[in-house]
Amino acid sequence: MNMNRLSWDDLRVFLAVSRAGNLSKAGRLLGMDHATVGRRISALEFALETPVFERDRQGYRLNAQGREMLAHVEAVEANVLTLGDLMNGALPGHAGHVRIATMEGIASLYLSEQFVKLKQRHPGLTVELVTSATDVRISHREADLFLGFFEPRGVNLDIEHIGRFALHLYAHPDYLAAFGTPRTIDELRAHRFVGYVDDLIQLDAVRWLDDAIAEPPIAFHSTSMIAQMFAAAAGAGIVMLPEFARAERFGLALIPLKRLEVTRDVWMSSHQYLRRVPRIAAVASFLTEIMARDYPLE
């Protein structure tokens, strides 16, 4: 292998193709046409004196040599990104873009306002908040950080258990005036509920209403937790919401029930190499801080 023929530009193309799985998608990520991407991969394999991808009808897949090479190139990527932050003249962790993926509810009802405080602390830092009902492939750089209600699985991931929130039942006062306020779990059977569309649930962790009542009679279904909340605020029925929603501000009343305890944990994951990039580390530290403050594990 001729090391003098290797360049970071070719390694960057290698990463894009390994993550995208085909030349066209990798080209869009890199701002290149697919033919140029293909030529760069060929140049890389020529320099390495070995193929690193298997080509088939589905696209490009890493072969054994490519998989072995990937972790080393990702480590180089983390160092290049860190160097870029330093050379921009800003303090480490205080400037640049960081993409965070998480579920719609916690993104809209909690994190969005918290990131205003982060911006005040680090004016040069820009957060991209992406909502997704399913796991985001951190290993494919679809996001720098992922917050989820389940413990993620995967290789080369840095995983932290950062918080735990409670869920409660809520209803509009007009609904409770018309149908009564349930005092026990058994009395819930006489009420109607707002919940998810069962066959469209992509994440079992949001089946939290099932923890309160088996086969709840649903009067209004939605794939959106926010839509459920506003339907309940209009009197559609009882809804179970995380405490971070602060549902009282939307006119909903808490229904206190003894012996009803429903909780979910919050996990943060990032790529183990990219986690040390200063701007990503700064955001991860902020997320750990606010969760420990507002929704601690104990």
C-alpha positions in Angstrom: 0.0 0.0 0.0 1.3 3.5 -0.9 0.4 5.8 2.0 1.4 8.8 0.0 -1.6 8.2 -2.3 -4.1 8.4 0.6 -5.9 11.7 1.2 -8.5 12.9 3.7 -10.8 13.8 0.8 -10.8 10.2 -0.3 -11.4 8.9 3.2 -14.3 11.4 3.6 -15.8 9.9 0.4 -15.3 6.4 1.9 -17.2 7.4 5.0 -20.1 8.9 3.0 -20.5 5.8 0.8 -20.2 3.5 3.8 -23.0 5.4 5.5 -25.2 6.1 2.5 -24.9 2.7 0.8 -24.8 4.0 -2.7 -23.0 6.6 -4.8 -25.9 8.9 -5.6 -26.9 9.4 -1.9 -23.3 9.8 -0.9 -22.9 12.4 -3.7 -25.8 14.4 -2.4 -24.2 14.4 1.1 -20.9 15.5 -0.3 -22.1 17.9 -3.0 -20.6 15.8 -5.8 -22.1 13.9 -8.7 -22.2 10.1 -8.4 -19.5 9.6 -11.1 -17.0 11.7 -9.1 -17.8 9.7 -6.0 -17.2 6.5 -7.9 -13.9 7.7 -9.2 -12.8 8.7 -5.7 -13.6 5.3 -4.3 -11.7 3.6 -7.1 -8.7 5.9 -6.4 -8.9 5.0 -2.7 -9.0 1.3 -3.4 -6.1 1.7 -5.8 -4.0 3.5 -3.1 -5.0 0.8 -0.6 -4.2 -2.0 -3.1 -7.4 -3.8 -2.0 -11.2 -3.3 -2.5 -13.1 -2.1 0.6 -16.6 -2.3 -0.9 -18.8 -5.1 -2.3 -20.9 -3.9 -5.3 -24.4 -5.4 -5.9 -27.8 -4.3 -7.1 -28.6 -2.7 -3.7 -25.5 -0.5 -3.8 -22.2 -0.5 -2.0 -21.5 -2.6 1.2 -18.3 -2.7 3.2 -16.4 -5.9 2.9 -14.2 -7.3 5.7 -11.3 -4.9 4.9 -13.7 -2.0 4.8 -15.3 -2.8 8.1 -11.9 -3.1 9.7 -10.9 0.2 8.2 -14.1 2.1 9.2 -13.4 2.6 12.9 -9.9 4.0 12.2 -11.3 6.4 9.6 -14.0 7.5 12.0 -11.3 8.3 14.6 -9.6 10.4 11.9 -12.9 12.2 11.2 -13.3 13.1 14.9 -9.8 14.5 15.0 -10.3 16.5 11.8 -13.6 17.9 13.1 -11.9 18.9 16.4 -9.0 20.5 14.5 -11.6 22.4 12.5 -13.2 23.8 15.6 -9.9 24.9 17.0 -8.8 26.5 13.7 -12.0 28.5 13.5 -10.7 30.6 16.4 -13.6 29.8 18.8 -13.2 28.2 22.2 -13.6 24.4 22.0 -17.2 23.4 22.3 -18.5 26.9 21.8 -19.1 27.0 18.1 -20.5 25.0 15.2 -23.6 22.9 14.3 -24.8 19.9 16.4 -27.7 17.8 15.2 -29.8 16.1 17.9 -32.5 13.5 17.1 -35.3 12.6 19.5 -39.1 12.0 19.7 -41.6 14.8 18.8 -43.0 15.3 22.3 -39.8 15.9 24.3 -38.4 17.9 21.4 -41.3 20.3 21.1 -42.5 20.5 24.7 -39.2 20.4 26.6 -35.9 20.6 24.7 -36.8 23.4 22.3 -37.0 25.9 25.1 -34.0 24.5 26.9 -31.8 25.1 23.8 -32.6 28.8 24.1 -30.6 28.7 27.3 -27.8 26.7 25.6 -27.6 29.4 22.9 -27.3 32.1 25.6 -24.4 30.1 27.1 -22.7 29.4 23.8 -23.7 32.0 21.2 -21.7 30.4 18.5 -23.4 27.0 18.9 -26.2 26.1 16.6 -28.5 23.2 17.4 -30.5 21.2 14.8 -33.3 19.4 16.5 -34.7 16.5 14.4 -37.8 14.6 15.5 -38.2 10.9 14.7 -40.4 8.2 16.1 -37.7 5.6 15.6 -34.0 5.1 16.3 -31.7 7.3 14.3 -28.6 5.7 12.9 -25.9 7.5 14.9 -23.3 5.3 13.2 -24.4 6.7 9.8 -24.1 10.4 11.1 -27.8 11.0 10.7 -27.4 12.8 13.9 -24.6 13.6 16.4 -26.7 12.8 19.4 -29.8 10.7 19.9 -32.2 10.9 22.9 -34.6 8.0 23.3 -36.8 6.2 25.8 -35.1 2.9 25.3 -31.5 1.7 25.7 -30.0 1.7 22.2 -27.9 -1.1 20.7 -25.0 -0.8 18.3 -21.3 -0.9 17.9 -19.0 2.1 18.4 -21.7 3.9 20.5 -21.2 5.9 23.6 -24.4 5.3 25.6 -25.5 7.1 28.8 -28.6 6.7 31.0 -29.3 10.3 31.8 -32.8 10.7 33.2 -36.2 9.3 34.2 -39.6 11.0 33.9 -43.0 10.1 35.3 -46.2 10.0 33.3 -49.7 11.0 34.6 -53.3 11.0 33.5 -54.9 14.3 32.5 -58.3 15.5 31.3 -60.0 18.9 30.7 -62.1 20.1 33.7 -65.2 20.1 31.5 -64.7 16.4 30.7 -64.3 15.6 34.4 -67.4 17.7 35.3 -69.4 15.7 32.7 -68.1 12.2 33.4 -66.6 12.4 36.9 -63.1 12.2 38.2 -61.8 8.7 38.6 -60.5 8.0 42.1 -59.1 4.5 41.6 -57.6 2.5 38.8 -60.7 0.4 38.6 -62.9 3.4 37.9 -60.9 4.2 34.7 -62.9 1.5 32.9 -65.9 3.9 32.9 -64.0 6.5 31.0 -62.9 7.2 27.4 -59.3 7.9 26.4 -57.0 9.5 23.9 -54.1 7.5 22.7 -51.8 6.3 19.9 -52.9 4.5 16.7 -52.0 1.0 17.9 -50.9 -0.6 14.6 -48.8 2.5 13.7 -46.8 2.6 17.0 -43.1 2.3 16.0 -41.7 2.5 19.5 -43.1 0.2 22.3 -41.9 2.6 25.0 -44.8 5.0 24.1 -47.4 2.3 25.0 -47.5 3.9 28.4 -51.3 4.1 28.6 -51.3 0.3 28.7 -49.4 0.5 32.0 -52.4 2.2 33.5 -55.3 0.3 32.1 -55.5 -2.9 30.0 -57.2 -2.4 26.6 -58.3 1.2 27.2 -61.4 2.4 25.3 -59.9 4.9 22.9 -62.2 7.7 21.7 -59.5 9.6 19.7 -56.3 8.1 18.1 -53.3 10.0 16.8 -49.7 9.1 16.0 -48.8 12.5 17.5 -48.5 13.0 21.3 -49.1 16.7 20.8 -52.3 16.1 18.9 -53.4 13.7 21.7 -52.8 16.4 24.2 -54.8 19.1 22.4 -57.6 16.6 21.7 -57.8 15.9 25.4 -57.7 19.7 26.1 -60.8 20.0 23.9 -62.6 17.4 26.0 -62.0 14.2 23.9 -61.1 12.1 27.0 -58.4 11.2 29.4 -54.8 11.2 28.1 -51.5 10.0 29.6 -48.7 12.4 29.2 -45.1 12.7 30.3 -44.5 15.3 33.1 -42.2 17.2 30.8 -45.3 18.2 28.8 -46.4 20.4 31.7 -50.0 19.8 30.5 -51.6 22.1 33.0 -50.4 25.1 30.9 -52.7 23.9 28.1 -55.8 23.7 30.4 -55.6 20.0 31.4 -56.0 18.9 35.0 -54.0 16.2 36.7 -55.9 13.1 37.8 -54.1 11.8 40.9 -54.5 8.1 41.3 -53.0 6.1 44.1 -50.8 3.1 43.2 -50.4 4.4 39.6 -46.8 4.8 38.8 -45.6 4.9 35.2 -42.1 6.0 34.3 -39.8 6.0 31.3 -36.0 6.3 31.1 -34.1 8.7 28.9 -30.9 7.4 27.1 -28.4 9.5 25.2 -26.2 7.9 22.5 -23.5 9.3 20.3 -20.7 7.9 18.2 -17.8 7.1 20.5 -15.3 9.0 18.4 -17.4 12.0 17.5 -18.4 12.4 21.2 -15.0 14.0 21.9 -15.5 16.7 19.2 -15.8 19.8 21.5 -19.1 21.2 20.2 -20.8 17.7 20.5 -19.3 17.2 23.9 -20.6 20.6 25.0 -24.2 19.8 23.9 -24.0 16.3 25.5 -22.9 17.8 28.7 -25.7 20.3 28.6 -28.3 17.6 28.0 -26.9 15.5 30.9 -27.0 18.6 33.1 -30.7 19.6 32.5 -32.0 16.0 32.8 -30.2 15.6 36.1 -31.8 18.8 37.2 -35.3 18.3 36.0 -35.8 14.5 35.7 -33.1 12.7 37.7 -32.7 9.0 37.9 -33.3 9.0 41.6 
